Amino acid sequence: MKILKKLFSNSSKTSVNKKINKQTIIYKSEMPEYIDAANKIYKKEYDSAIEDLKKQLNKTSKVNYKGLSMVHINLMQAYFRNRATHPEYFDRSTYHAKEALKYGHNTGLAAFRLIVNLEKRHKVKQAIEVCNIVTDKNYKFSIYGYKQKDEFVERLKKLEIKLKNSGDNNTEHLFTDKEKKMTIENSIKNK
């Protein structure tokens, strides 16, 4: 058995030591900053998580789509979970769900939150638009997903029935054609 030893600078957050066959494997990698914020969300420290994530969003490279998608998904979660004390956070959650989806967050979590939020705002046509994107034959869901394509196909059917009864006259599109293409392409990259 070949043992790889990777030695990096000391950092208490990232060290992992394991004994395997009386030999020590040392592996150390940097933990993305959004993990700390996600832990704060889990601990219900929403305001602190939001502040951290906003800072991360400003310094995350606009070409680092994976990093951007993770920062946006965590902002989506933090804003949504803190909406009771800050009503404007509901719409911020919706915005970050869309951004996470655009940048390739393809587990279904961003799409699900976006659809539910749009439905609550009586924007059924826009919720259908999201379903159409994620049910597109070229859109790829992560194998580690929260939801899968077949669940959105069913959701789309229900939304189409709901649209007939809703009287949703909204003609505003949520995604531009360029954003739709970007969303599908990034889903493939983050597969």
N, C-alpha and C positions, 0 to 999 in steps of 0.2 A: 504494500500500500504506500502510495506516494503521499508524503506529508508536506503541505504547503505552509510556510510560515510567512505571514505578512506582519511586519512591524511598522507601526506608525507612531506619531507623537502621543503622549499620554493624554487621555480624556476619559473621565469616569463614565460618560454617557454611552460610549461606543464599544467598550471592551467586552469580549466574550472569550472565555477560556473553557476548554472542554478536555477531559482526559479520555483518550481513545487508545486502547491497547497499550496502556502505560506510557503513551507519548502525548505531549501537549500540543494542541493546535491553538495558535493564537491568531485571532482575526479581529481586525478593527476597521470599521468604516464610519464615515461621518453620518450622523443621523440628520435627516432633513429638518429644518426648523419648524416646519408645519406639524411635525409630530408633537412637539411640546404644546403647540396651540390646540391640537386635537385632544391631548390629555387634559388641558384646561377645560375644554368643552365637556368632556366626560365628567369632570369634577364640578360642573355647573359654574365655572368661573368665566362666564360669557364675555363680560366687558373686557377683562384682561386678554382673553383669547382674541377678541376683535381688534384690540389695539395692536397686539403682536402681529396678527395676520395683515392688517393694513400696512404696517411697516414692511413686512415681507413682500407684499404685493408691489410696493414701490421699488424694491431692490431686485425683484426677480426679473431676469432677462426676458424680453418679449419674444425670444426665440426658444425659451425653455418651456415648451408647452406642457410637459408633464408636471413641472413645478407649478406653473400657473394654474393648471387644472386642480391640483391638490390644495393650493391656497384658496381658490374660489370655492371648492366644495366645502372646505372648513368654514369659510365665511358664510356660506349658505346655511350650514348647520347652526353656527353660533347665532346668526341673526334670527333664524326661524325659532330656535329654542328660547330666545329672549324677547320675542314679539309681544308677550303679555305686558311687559313693563315699558316697552317702546313700540307703539303701534306701527311706526314708520319702518320698523325692521322687517315686517312681512314683505314689503315691496323690495327691500334690499336683498332679502333671501331669494326672491324671484330673480332679480338681476344676476346674482352670483350663481344661481343654478344654471341660467342660460350661459354665462361665461364659462363655467366648468364644463358644460356640454360642448361648447365651441372648441375649447382647448383640449378635448379628447377624453374627458372623464366618461368612460363607457361602461360603468358597472350597472347602470340603470338608476342609480340613486339621484343623480342630477335631473335626469329626464322625469323620473317619478315626482320629485318635489316640484319641478317646473309645471308639470301637468296639473297636479293637485292645486298649486297656488293659482294658476290661471283659471281653473274651474271655480275656485272660491271667489274670484274676481269677475265671474260670469263671462270669461273670454274663452268660450268653447271652441271657436274657430282657431284660436291660437294654440289651444291644447291639442287640437287635431293636427295642426301643423307640426308640433313637436312629435306626435305619434307617427306622422308620415315620415319624418326624418329618421327616427330610430327603427322603423319597420322597413326602411328602404333596403333592397337586396344587398347593397354595398356597405351598409352600416354594420360594424362588427362589435359585438358585446364582449366584454372581458369574460374569460372562463371562470373568474372569481367573482362574478357579478352578484349584485343585490337583486336584480331582476333580469329576465331574459326576453328576447324578441317576442316569443309567443304570448307573454303577458301583456305586451303593448299592442299586439294585434287584437286581443280581446278588448283591451281598453279603448282602442280606436273604434271598434264596433259599437260600444256603449256610448261613446262620445258622439258618434254620428246620429244615433237615435236621440240623444239628449239635444243635439243641435236642432233637430226638427221641431222639438217642443219648446226650445228656449227663446226663440226669437232674437238670437244673437245677430245684430246687424253690423257688428264690428268688421270693417274691411281692412283694418291695419294689420300688416304682417309682422310677426315677431322677428323673423330672420330674413335677411336679404338673401338673394341667390348665392352671393359670395360666401356668406356665413353658413348657409346650408352645405355648400360644397366643402368648406373648411371643416365643419362638424363631422361629416362623413369621412373625409380623408384622415382627420386626427383620430377617429375611432379605430381606424385600421392600424395606424402607427402605434397606438397604445394597447393593442390587442394583447 
